[in-house]
Amino acid sequence: MGRPWCATTSNYDKDHLWRFCFSKAYGGNSNGQRCIFPFIYKTKLFHSCTNAGGKMGNFWCATTQNYNQDKLWSYCPDITLGGNAVGKSCAFPFIYKKKVYYTCTSDGESSGKLWCSTTGNYDVDKKWTYCSKPDYDKPCVFPFIYKKFKFRTCTNLAEAKGKFWCSTTDNYDRDHQWSYCPA
């Protein structure tokens, strides 16, 4: 078939349960709209997908900044491709070598692949996974300045097709370097 698949239980050899993997947000009640981070759910601010309140532990995200208000959501894309925390979602922001990261990074990775911590502090927990971001060359830099405002997430402001983008430097106004965000 050529499509990636994954087990839906911790032991495929025993259970033989699986599904095809998704590279984009899917399902939910917002027609597969992309995740918006951070988002508010109940009394907490989420910087990555969560399985809080989800059925069967599926990871989901809000597709607006305030789930409590808008009640719009999608299941998250399958973003894990390896590492020592397979099946876990990226935790943003996270600390690596005493620096705060708001997106996946290739820092410390000799292959140049993008990765993220699956906990808030890689320096302490050493839990990580590769990120799947096939549609852009340079990683986003968060926060970044655009039109004198500070952005901590991707934006679709001033993008004719409504696609989400980010600056690849800390100041778009100065450098005009950007990339589309992963779907």
MDTraj code that builds the backbone (N, CA, C; nanometers):
import mdtraj as md
import numpy as np

residues = "MET GLY ARG PRO TRP CYS ALA THR THR SER ASN TYR ASP LYS ASP HIS LEU TRP ARG PHE CYS PHE SER LYS ALA TYR GLY GLY ASN SER ASN GLY GLN ARG CYS ILE PHE PRO PHE ILE TYR LYS THR LYS LEU PHE HIS SER CYS THR ASN ALA GLY GLY LYS MET GLY ASN PHE TRP CYS ALA THR THR GLN ASN TYR ASN GLN ASP LYS LEU TRP SER TYR CYS PRO ASP ILE THR LEU GLY GLY ASN ALA VAL GLY LYS SER CYS ALA PHE PRO PHE ILE TYR LYS LYS LYS VAL TYR TYR THR CYS THR SER ASP GLY GLU SER SER GLY LYS LEU TRP CYS SER THR THR GLY ASN TYR ASP VAL ASP LYS LYS TRP THR TYR CYS SER LYS PRO ASP TYR ASP LYS PRO CYS VAL PHE PRO PHE ILE TYR LYS LYS PHE LYS PHE ARG THR CYS THR ASN LEU ALA GLU ALA LYS GLY LYS PHE TRP CYS SER THR THR ASP ASN TYR ASP ARG ASP HIS GLN TRP SER TYR CYS PRO ALA".split()
xyz = np.array([
    [0.0805, -0.1195, 0.0000],
    [0.0000, 0.0000, 0.0000],
    [0.0848, 0.1259, 0.0000],
    [0.1975, 0.1259, 0.0683],
    [0.2848, 0.2404, 0.0717],
    [0.2449, 0.3498, 0.1693],
    [0.1343, 0.3356, 0.2411],
    [0.0931, 0.4366, 0.3389],
    [0.1464, 0.4002, 0.4761],
    [0.1937, 0.4988, 0.5524],
    [0.2401, 0.4694, 0.6883],
    [0.1242, 0.4226, 0.7764],
    [0.1534, 0.3313, 0.8661],
    [0.0524, 0.2823, 0.9594],
    [0.1139, 0.2719, 1.0970],
    [0.0302, 0.2594, 1.1979],
    [0.0793, 0.2449, 1.3346],
    [-0.0159, 0.1559, 1.4128],
    [0.0366, 0.0949, 1.5155],
    [-0.0452, 0.0126, 1.6047],
    [-0.1327, 0.1038, 1.6891],
    [-0.2508, 0.0558, 1.7244],
    [-0.3395, 0.1351, 1.8109],
    [-0.3391, 0.0830, 1.9535],
    [-0.2563, -0.0165, 1.9803],
    [-0.2337, -0.0645, 2.1165],
    [-0.0838, -0.0728, 2.1365],
    [-0.0423, -0.0974, 2.2575],
    [0.1017, -0.1030, 2.2845],
    [0.1660, -0.2328, 2.2360],
    [0.0875, -0.3329, 2.1967],
    [0.1447, -0.4600, 2.1529],
    [0.0727, -0.5104, 2.0279],
    [0.1229, -0.4708, 1.9107],
    [0.0612, -0.5115, 1.7848],
    [0.0698, -0.6630, 1.7665],
    [0.1829, -0.7237, 1.8036],
    [0.2001, -0.8677, 1.7858],
    [0.0918, -0.9467, 1.8576],
    [0.0473, -0.8958, 1.9699],
    [-0.0563, -0.9633, 2.0473],
    [-0.1971, -0.9278, 1.9986],
    [-0.2224, -0.7980, 1.9753],
    [-0.3580, -0.7508, 1.9486],
    [-0.3943, -0.7402, 1.8008],
    [-0.2941, -0.7185, 1.7157],
    [-0.3149, -0.7014, 1.5706],
    [-0.4121, -0.5881, 1.5388],
    [-0.4067, -0.4810, 1.6163],
    [-0.4918, -0.3642, 1.5927],
    [-0.4055, -0.2512, 1.5385],
    [-0.4512, -0.1867, 1.4300],
    [-0.3726, -0.0827, 1.3655],
    [-0.4640, 0.0147, 1.2927],
    [-0.4026, 0.1241, 1.2432],
    [-0.4711, 0.2204, 1.1573],
    [-0.3663, 0.2913, 1.0724],
    [-0.4121, 0.3546, 0.9646],
    [-0.3223, 0.4370, 0.8854],
    [-0.2896, 0.5629, 0.9634],
    [-0.1679, 0.6157, 0.9452],
    [-0.1272, 0.7381, 1.0125],
    [-0.1737, 0.8591, 0.9325],
    [-0.1916, 0.9687, 1.0013],
    [-0.2352, 1.0927, 0.9390],
    [-0.1235, 1.1948, 0.9471],
    [-0.1051, 1.2737, 0.8413],
    [-0.0042, 1.3792, 0.8440],
    [-0.0671, 1.5165, 0.8664],
    [-0.1997, 1.5233, 0.8613],
    [-0.2695, 1.6494, 0.8845],
    [-0.3786, 1.6265, 0.9880],
    [-0.4245, 1.7366, 1.0479],
    [-0.5350, 1.7279, 1.1429],
    [-0.6552, 1.6660, 1.0720],
    [-0.7365, 1.5922, 1.1445],
    [-0.8497, 1.5237, 1.0832],
    [-0.9616, 1.5089, 1.1855],
    [-1.0804, 1.4780, 1.1370],
    [-1.1929, 1.4524, 1.2257],
    [-1.2324, 1.5746, 1.3064],
    [-1.2935, 1.5481, 1.4187],
    [-1.3384, 1.6570, 1.5032],
    [-1.4620, 1.7234, 1.4458],
    [-1.4847, 1.8468, 1.4864],
    [-1.6031, 1.9173, 1.4386],
    [-1.5685, 2.0431, 1.3604],
    [-1.4431, 2.0536, 1.3133],
    [-1.4041, 2.1723, 1.2370],
    [-1.3434, 2.1349, 1.1019],
    [-1.3887, 2.0233, 1.0463],
    [-1.3491, 1.9806, 0.9116],
    [-1.1975, 1.9707, 0.8919],
    [-1.1279, 1.9194, 0.9909],
    [-0.9842, 1.8984, 0.9775],
    [-0.9015, 2.0253, 0.9783],
    [-0.9557, 2.1336, 1.0328],
    [-0.8778, 2.2571, 1.0414],
    [-0.7531, 2.2313, 1.1248],
    [-0.6470, 2.3078, 1.0979],
    [-0.5202, 2.2870, 1.1669],
    [-0.5285, 2.3323, 1.3118],
    [-0.4404, 2.2779, 1.3920],
    [-0.4326, 2.3111, 1.5339],
    [-0.3863, 2.4557, 1.5515],
    [-0.4368, 2.5201, 1.6541],
    [-0.3932, 2.6545, 1.6916],
    [-0.3316, 2.6443, 1.8314],
    [-0.2063, 2.6877, 1.8446],
    [-0.1380, 2.6842, 1.9735],
    [-0.0939, 2.8246, 2.0103],
    [-0.0973, 2.8604, 2.1328],
    [-0.1576, 2.7834, 2.2418],
    [-0.3092, 2.7954, 2.2355],
    [-0.3789, 2.7041, 2.3033],
    [-0.5239, 2.7141, 2.3149],
    [-0.5645, 2.6889, 2.4590],
    [-0.6810, 2.7402, 2.4937],
    [-0.7328, 2.7251, 2.6295],
    [-0.8347, 2.6124, 2.6315],
    [-0.8182, 2.5205, 2.7265],
    [-0.9155, 2.4138, 2.7494],
    [-0.9363, 2.4042, 2.8995],
    [-1.0595, 2.4215, 2.9410],
    [-1.0945, 2.4298, 3.0830],
    [-1.0135, 2.5422, 3.1452],
    [-0.9288, 2.5155, 3.2403],
    [-0.8541, 2.6233, 3.3058],
    [-0.7059, 2.6228, 3.2689],
    [-0.6708, 2.5501, 3.1623],
    [-0.5296, 2.5335, 3.1306],
    [-0.4984, 2.5826, 2.9894],
    [-0.3766, 2.6340, 2.9715],
    [-0.3266, 2.6763, 2.8423],
    [-0.2419, 2.5633, 2.7854],
    [-0.2747, 2.5155, 2.6649],
    [-0.2034, 2.4049, 2.6024],
    [-0.1175, 2.4555, 2.4881],
    [0.0103, 2.4115, 2.4864],
    [0.1040, 2.4486, 2.3802],
    [0.1279, 2.3342, 2.2846],
    [0.0585, 2.2235, 2.3045],
    [0.0710, 2.1082, 2.2160],
    [-0.0575, 2.0271, 2.2253],
    [-0.0674, 1.9246, 2.1422],
    [-0.1849, 1.8385, 2.1444],
    [-0.1983, 1.7731, 2.2813],
    [-0.3202, 1.7358, 2.3145],
    [-0.3457, 1.6750, 2.4449],
    [-0.4444, 1.5602, 2.4297],
    [-0.4424, 1.4714, 2.5254],
    [-0.5467, 1.3680, 2.5294],
    [-0.6389, 1.3915, 2.6493],
    [-0.6261, 1.5073, 2.7119],
    [-0.7130, 1.5430, 2.8244],
    [-0.8580, 1.5496, 2.7765],
    [-0.9435, 1.4763, 2.8425],
    [-1.0842, 1.4770, 2.8076],
    [-1.1178, 1.4025, 2.6804],
    [-1.0163, 1.3476, 2.6133],
    [-1.0392, 1.2754, 2.4884],
    [-1.0838, 1.1327, 2.5118],
    [-1.1597, 1.0817, 2.4180],
    [-1.2039, 0.9440, 2.4267],
    [-1.0914, 0.8519, 2.3812],
    [-1.0695, 0.7444, 2.4522],
    [-0.9718, 0.6410, 2.4172],
    [-0.8294, 0.6954, 2.4066],
    [-0.8007, 0.8086, 2.4693],
    [-0.6644, 0.8602, 2.4723],
    [-0.6174, 0.9247, 2.3446],
    [-0.7065, 0.9496, 2.2478],
    [-0.6660, 1.0129, 2.1228],
    [-0.6240, 1.1571, 2.1484],
    [-0.5164, 1.1995, 2.0808],
    [-0.4680, 1.3354, 2.0976],
    [-0.5467, 1.4293, 2.0072],
    [-0.5823, 1.5441, 2.0623],
    [-0.6621, 1.6425, 1.9908],
    [-0.6097, 1.7816, 2.0196],
    [-0.6617, 1.8795, 1.9440],
    [-0.6249, 2.0187, 1.9647],
    [-0.7445, 2.1062, 1.9324],
    [-0.7430, 2.2262, 1.9851],
    [-0.8441, 2.3247, 1.9487],
    [-0.8035, 2.3868, 1.8159],
    [-0.9013, 2.4258, 1.7375],
    [-0.8721, 2.4917, 1.6102],
    [-0.8989, 2.6422, 1.6188],
    [-0.9226, 2.6886, 1.7403],
    [-0.9262, 2.8309, 1.7716],
    [-0.8481, 2.8477, 1.9027],
    [-0.8225, 2.9686, 1.9414],
    [-0.7414, 2.9885, 2.0613],
    [-0.8160, 2.9605, 2.1908],
    [-0.9479, 2.9484, 2.1853],
    [-1.0230, 2.9257, 2.3079],
    [-1.1275, 2.8167, 2.2862],
    [-1.0912, 2.6924, 2.3198],
    [-1.1847, 2.5810, 2.3044],
    [-1.3087, 2.6020, 2.3904],
    [-1.2904, 2.6553, 2.5098],
    [-1.4028, 2.6761, 2.6013],
    [-1.5117, 2.7626, 2.5377],
    [-1.4705, 2.8600, 2.4619],
    [-1.5637, 2.9530, 2.3995],
    [-1.6195, 2.8987, 2.2687],
    [-1.5321, 2.8438, 2.1826],
    [-1.5720, 2.8078, 2.0471],
    [-1.6080, 2.6600, 2.0276],
    [-1.5534, 2.5725, 2.1119],
    [-1.5811, 2.4283, 2.1062],
    [-1.5434, 2.3657, 1.9719],
    [-1.4419, 2.4189, 1.9042],
    [-1.3974, 2.3647, 1.7762],
    [-1.2663, 2.2898, 1.7946],
    [-1.2565, 2.1695, 1.7334],
    [-1.1394, 2.0851, 1.7559],
    [-1.1175, 1.9906, 1.6385],
    [-0.9958, 1.9344, 1.6333],
    [-0.9574, 1.8296, 1.5383],
    [-0.8687, 1.7305, 1.6107],
    [-0.8635, 1.6071, 1.5601],
    [-0.7608, 1.5145, 1.6067],
    [-0.6282, 1.5621, 1.5512],
    [-0.5217, 1.5366, 1.6245],
    [-0.3895, 1.5826, 1.5844],
    [-0.3272, 1.4895, 1.4814],
    [-0.2402, 1.5469, 1.3975],
    [-0.1656, 1.4614, 1.3066],
    [-0.0710, 1.3727, 1.3867],
    [-0.0321, 1.2628, 1.3270],
    [0.0643, 1.1731, 1.3907],
    [0.2015, 1.2322, 1.3684],
    [0.2587, 1.2948, 1.4716],
    [0.3823, 1.3706, 1.4531],
    [0.5057, 1.2963, 1.5011],
    [0.4899, 1.1760, 1.5476],
    [0.6064, 1.1069, 1.6000],
    [0.6632, 1.0102, 1.4981],
    [0.7924, 1.0166, 1.4793],
    [0.8600, 0.9304, 1.3830],
    [0.9823, 0.8634, 1.4443],
    [0.9948, 0.8621, 1.5734],
    [1.1117, 0.8027, 1.6355],
    [1.1429, 0.8711, 1.7662],
    [1.2591, 0.8405, 1.8210],
    [1.2975, 0.8979, 1.9485],
    [1.2738, 0.7979, 2.0601],
    [1.2891, 0.8415, 2.1834],
    [1.2705, 0.7506, 2.2956],
    [1.1365, 0.7722, 2.3649],
    [1.0472, 0.8489, 2.3008],
    [0.9148, 0.8729, 2.3574],
    [0.8097, 0.8555, 2.2476],
    [0.8227, 0.7473, 2.1721],
    [0.7319, 0.7204, 2.0606],
    [0.5883, 0.7182, 2.1107],
    [0.5020, 0.7863, 2.0365],
    [0.3610, 0.7925, 2.0741],
    [0.3258, 0.9126, 2.1585],
    [0.4252, 0.9878, 2.2001],
    [0.4011, 1.1085, 2.2798],
    [0.4049, 1.2303, 2.1886],
    [0.3311, 1.3329, 2.2247],
    [0.3299, 1.4577, 2.1488],
    [0.4383, 1.5516, 2.1985],
    [0.4767, 1.6441, 2.1122],
    [0.5708, 1.7482, 2.1503],
    [0.5107, 1.8327, 2.2621],
    [0.5956, 1.8771, 2.3515],
    [0.5540, 1.9656, 2.4607],
    [0.6185, 2.1019, 2.4358],
    [0.5382, 2.2014, 2.4040],
    [0.5892, 2.3351, 2.3806],
    [0.5379, 2.4289, 2.4872],
    [0.6184, 2.5178, 2.5362],
    [0.7618, 2.5256, 2.5116],
    [0.8361, 2.4173, 2.5886],
    [0.9608, 2.3887, 2.5478],
    [1.0443, 2.2954, 2.6221],
    [1.1847, 2.3532, 2.6355],
    [1.2584, 2.3012, 2.7316],
    [1.3945, 2.3477, 2.7581],
    [1.4937, 2.2437, 2.7077],
    [1.5936, 2.2909, 2.6314],
    [1.7030, 2.2067, 2.5850],
    [1.8310, 2.2880, 2.6000],
    [1.9257, 2.2349, 2.6746],
    [2.0515, 2.3039, 2.7029],
    [2.0259, 2.4458, 2.7545],
    [1.9309, 2.4541, 2.8474],
    [1.8954, 2.5787, 2.9170],
    [1.8339, 2.6852, 2.8261],
    [1.7940, 2.6477, 2.7044],
    [1.7291, 2.7407, 2.6125],
    [1.5841, 2.6973, 2.5934],
    [1.4934, 2.7919, 2.5824],
    [1.3509, 2.7620, 2.5650],
    [1.3191, 2.7537, 2.4152],
    [1.2503, 2.6471, 2.3749],
    [1.2088, 2.6260, 2.2363],
    [1.0566, 2.6248, 2.2279],
    [1.0028, 2.6939, 2.1276],
    [0.8585, 2.7004, 2.1066],
    [0.8159, 2.6197, 1.9840],
    [0.9096, 2.5559, 1.9191],
    [0.8823, 2.4751, 1.8014],
    [0.9894, 2.3673, 1.7905],
    [0.9727, 2.2765, 1.6949],
    [1.0729, 2.1726, 1.6743],
    [1.2052, 2.2370, 1.6337],
    [1.3135, 2.1677, 1.6602],
    [1.4460, 2.2208, 1.6329],
    [1.5360, 2.1112, 1.5786],
    [1.6426, 2.1518, 1.5119],
    [1.7452, 2.0559, 1.4698],
    [1.8700, 2.0715, 1.5561],
    [1.8663, 2.1626, 1.6529],
    [1.9809, 2.1825, 1.7424],
    [2.0196, 2.0510, 1.8090],
    [2.1482, 2.0199, 1.8063],
    [2.1985, 1.8995, 1.8714],
    [2.1764, 1.7728, 1.7919],
    [2.1168, 1.7812, 1.6752],
    [2.0860, 1.6634, 1.5936],
    [2.1780, 1.6636, 1.4723],
    [2.2732, 1.5706, 1.4681],
    [2.3735, 1.5700, 1.3616],
    [2.3135, 1.5445, 1.2234],
    [2.1996, 1.4767, 1.2169],
    [2.1377, 1.4480, 1.0874],
    [2.0610, 1.5683, 1.0325],
    [2.0380, 1.6696, 1.1162],
    [1.9609, 1.7847, 1.0738],
    [1.8111, 1.7652, 1.0839],
    [1.7659, 1.6477, 1.1287],
    [1.6222, 1.6236, 1.1440],
    [1.5672, 1.7080, 1.2575],
    [1.4412, 1.7461, 1.2420],
    [1.3749, 1.8232, 1.3457],
    [1.3236, 1.7311, 1.4548],
    [1.3362, 1.7762, 1.5790],
    [1.2916, 1.6981, 1.6939],
    [1.2334, 1.7912, 1.7987],
    [1.1693, 1.7317, 1.8986],
    [1.1154, 1.8098, 2.0096],
    [1.1205, 1.7252, 2.1358],
    [1.1117, 1.7930, 2.2476],
    [1.0995, 1.7234, 2.3755],
    [0.9525, 1.6884, 2.3968],
    [0.9275, 1.5774, 2.4600],
    [0.7891, 1.5392, 2.4905],
    [0.7520, 1.5751, 2.6341],
    [0.8427, 1.6428, 2.7013],
    [0.8149, 1.6990, 2.8332],
    [0.8620, 1.8441, 2.8305],
    [0.8313, 1.9192, 2.9309],
    [0.8684, 2.0595, 2.9359],
    [1.0168, 2.0847, 2.9536],
    [1.0932, 1.9815, 2.9932],
    [1.2347, 2.0024, 3.0183],
    [1.3160, 1.8817, 2.9738],
    [1.3703, 1.8892, 2.8522],
    [1.4527, 1.7808, 2.7998],
    [1.5776, 1.7623, 2.8858],
    [1.6347, 1.8703, 2.9360],
    [1.7572, 1.8618, 3.0153],
    [1.7398, 1.7695, 3.1358],
    [1.6209, 1.7655, 3.1923],
    [1.5925, 1.6823, 3.3091],
    [1.5407, 1.5443, 3.2682],
    [1.4429, 1.5403, 3.1756],
    [1.3721, 1.4158, 3.1454],
    [1.4310, 1.3340, 3.0306],
    [1.5017, 1.3980, 2.9384],
    [1.5646, 1.3313, 2.8235],
    [1.4660, 1.2533, 2.7377],
    [1.3417, 1.3012, 2.7258],
    [1.2393, 1.2368, 2.6436],
    [1.2187, 1.3197, 2.5174],
    [1.2213, 1.2536, 2.4011],
    [1.2124, 1.3276, 2.2760],
    [1.1520, 1.2418, 2.1661],
    [1.1163, 1.3091, 2.0556],
    [1.0663, 1.2426, 1.9363],
    [1.1006, 1.3274, 1.8148],
    [1.1105, 1.2638, 1.6977],
    [1.1289, 1.3393, 1.5747],
    [0.9974, 1.4056, 1.5362],
    [1.0072, 1.5166, 1.4663],
    [0.8897, 1.5885, 1.4181],
    [0.8757, 1.5645, 1.2681],
    [0.7553, 1.5575, 1.2237],
    [0.7280, 1.5434, 1.0812],
    [0.6826, 1.6774, 1.0288],
    [0.7688, 1.7443, 0.9534],
    [0.7366, 1.8761, 0.8994],
    [0.7853, 1.8808, 0.7543],
    [0.7119, 1.8172, 0.6645],
    [0.7630, 1.7990, 0.5297],
    [0.7571, 1.9200, 0.4381],
    [0.6809, 2.0252, 0.4702],
    [0.6540, 2.1290, 0.3722],
    [0.7303, 2.2593, 0.3924],
    [0.8378, 2.2553, 0.4656],
    [0.9148, 2.3772, 0.4775],
    [1.0610, 2.3447, 0.5049],
    [1.1469, 2.4425, 0.4780],
    [1.2905, 2.4205, 0.4871],
    [1.3498, 2.4606, 0.6208],
    [1.3113, 2.5748, 0.6725],
    [1.3688, 2.6249, 0.7962],
    [1.2656, 2.6195, 0.9076],
    [1.3090, 2.5913, 1.0302],
    [1.2129, 2.5886, 1.1406],
    [1.1695, 2.7288, 1.1810],
    [1.0503, 2.7361, 1.2350],
    [0.9967, 2.8619, 1.2872],
    [1.0795, 2.9063, 1.4071],
    [1.0849, 3.0363, 1.4282],
    [1.1480, 3.0924, 1.5469],
    [1.0379, 3.1627, 1.6261],
    [1.0162, 3.1186, 1.7486],
    [0.9152, 3.1792, 1.8353],
    [0.9811, 3.2310, 1.9618],
    [0.9397, 3.3417, 2.0136],
    [0.8470, 3.4360, 1.9524],
    [0.9151, 3.5117, 1.8395],
    [0.8339, 3.5685, 1.7484],
    [0.8876, 3.6536, 1.6431],
    [0.8051, 3.7824, 1.6347],
    [0.8655, 3.8854, 1.5785],
    [0.8005, 4.0153, 1.5642],
    [0.7485, 4.0290, 1.4214],
    [0.6207, 4.0667, 1.4088],
    [0.5602, 4.0958, 1.2797],
    [0.4705, 4.2174, 1.2983],
    [0.4956, 4.3222, 1.2210],
    [0.4210, 4.4482, 1.2323],
    [0.4196, 4.4977, 1.3771],
    [0.5347, 4.4868, 1.4417],
    [0.5597, 4.5342, 1.5784],
    [0.4861, 4.4544, 1.6864],
    [0.4219, 4.3431, 1.6500],
    [0.3561, 4.2573, 1.7487],
    [0.4366, 4.1296, 1.7659],
    [0.4347, 4.0751, 1.8858],
    [0.5069, 3.9524, 1.9163],
    [0.4128, 3.8327, 1.8969],
    [0.4547, 3.7351, 1.8173],
    [0.3768, 3.6136, 1.7909],
    [0.4483, 3.4943, 1.8527],
    [0.3733, 3.4117, 1.9241],
    [0.4270, 3.2894, 1.9843],
    [0.3766, 3.1652, 1.9124],
    [0.2948, 3.1850, 1.8099],
    [0.2430, 3.0753, 1.7289],
    [0.2407, 3.1207, 1.5833],
    [0.2143, 3.0282, 1.4943],
    [0.1999, 3.0616, 1.3534],
    [0.0785, 3.1516, 1.3353],
    [0.0789, 3.2259, 1.2258],
    [-0.0314, 3.3176, 1.1971],
    [-0.0682, 3.3067, 1.0498],
    [-0.1894, 3.3465, 1.0170],
    [-0.2272, 3.3543, 0.8753],
    [-0.2558, 3.4987, 0.8347],
    [-0.2145, 3.5941, 0.9163],
    [-0.2307, 3.7361, 0.8842],
    [-0.1559, 3.7691, 0.7553],
    [-0.2199, 3.8452, 0.6695],
    [-0.1603, 3.8948, 0.5450],
    [-0.1222, 3.7833, 0.4475],
    [-0.1789, 3.6662, 0.4611],
    [-0.1502, 3.5558, 0.3688],
    [-0.2752, 3.5344, 0.2845],
    [-0.2655, 3.5589, 0.1551],
    [-0.3816, 3.5620, 0.0664],
    [-0.4615, 3.4316, 0.0666],
    [-0.3962, 3.3187, 0.0783],
    [-0.4653, 3.1898, 0.0739],
    [-0.5071, 3.1410, 0.2116],
    [-0.4775, 3.2199, 0.3163],
    [-0.5146, 3.1805, 0.4515],
    [-0.4231, 3.0766, 0.5127],
    [-0.3104, 3.0468, 0.4478],
    [-0.2158, 2.9486, 0.5022],
    [-0.1421, 3.0088, 0.6217],
    [-0.1073, 2.9236, 0.7156],
    [-0.0357, 2.9693, 0.8338],
    [0.1139, 2.9736, 0.8046],
    [0.1796, 3.0763, 0.8562],
    [0.3207, 3.0970, 0.8334],
    [0.3867, 3.1459, 0.9618],
    [0.5189, 3.1479, 0.9594],
    [0.5963, 3.1979, 1.0726],
    [0.7236, 3.2618, 1.0215],
    [0.7858, 3.3381, 1.1062],
    [0.9161, 3.3941, 1.0742],
    [1.0230, 3.2894, 1.1067],
    [1.1274, 3.2859, 1.0269],
    [1.2382, 3.1941, 1.0551],
    [1.3536, 3.2665, 1.1238],
    [1.3270, 3.3923, 1.1609],
    [1.4179, 3.4676, 1.2483],
    [1.3312, 3.5302, 1.3577],
    [1.3929, 3.5915, 1.4542],
    [1.3149, 3.6484, 1.5636],
    [1.2441, 3.7783, 1.5278],
    [1.2720, 3.8344, 1.4072],
    [1.2113, 3.9610, 1.3695],
    [1.1828, 3.9647, 1.2194],
    [1.0578, 3.9343, 1.1821],
    [1.0198, 3.9376, 1.0410],
    [1.0272, 4.0791, 0.9854],
    [0.9890, 4.1784, 1.0642],
    [0.9919, 4.3173, 1.0180],
    [1.1314, 4.3572, 0.9697],
    [1.2311, 4.3083, 1.0346],
    [1.3701, 4.3403, 1.0013],
    [1.4247, 4.2505, 0.8903],
    [1.3998, 4.1181, 0.8996],
    [1.4677, 4.0213, 0.8131],
    [1.3857, 3.9710, 0.6946],
    [1.2547, 3.9760, 0.7045],
    [1.1651, 3.9276, 0.5987],
    [1.1947, 3.7838, 0.5578],
    [1.2274, 3.7015, 0.6547],
    [1.2516, 3.5578, 0.6332],
    [1.1338, 3.4815, 0.6911],
    [1.0725, 3.3925, 0.6139],
    [0.9544, 3.3230, 0.6619],
    [0.9436, 3.1853, 0.5977],
    [0.8485, 3.1084, 0.6502],
    [0.8209, 2.9747, 0.5987],
    [0.6778, 2.9398, 0.6323],
    [0.6151, 2.8543, 0.5510],
    [0.4841, 2.8037, 0.5883],
    [0.4986, 2.7110, 0.7064],
    [0.3991, 2.7089, 0.7907],
    [0.3980, 2.6200, 0.9067],
    [0.3508, 2.4820, 0.8632],
    [0.3916, 2.3788, 0.9371],
    [0.3450, 2.2439, 0.9033],
    [0.1936, 2.2337, 0.9218],
    [0.1332, 2.1543, 0.8376],
    [-0.0128, 2.1365, 0.8458],
    [-0.0502, 2.0489, 0.9630],
])
top = md.Topology()
chain = top.add_chain()
for i, resn in enumerate(residues, 1):
    res = top.add_residue(resn, chain, resSeq=i)
    for name in ("N", "CA", "C"):
        top.add_atom(name, md.element.get_by_symbol(name[0]), res)
traj = md.Trajectory(xyz[None], top)
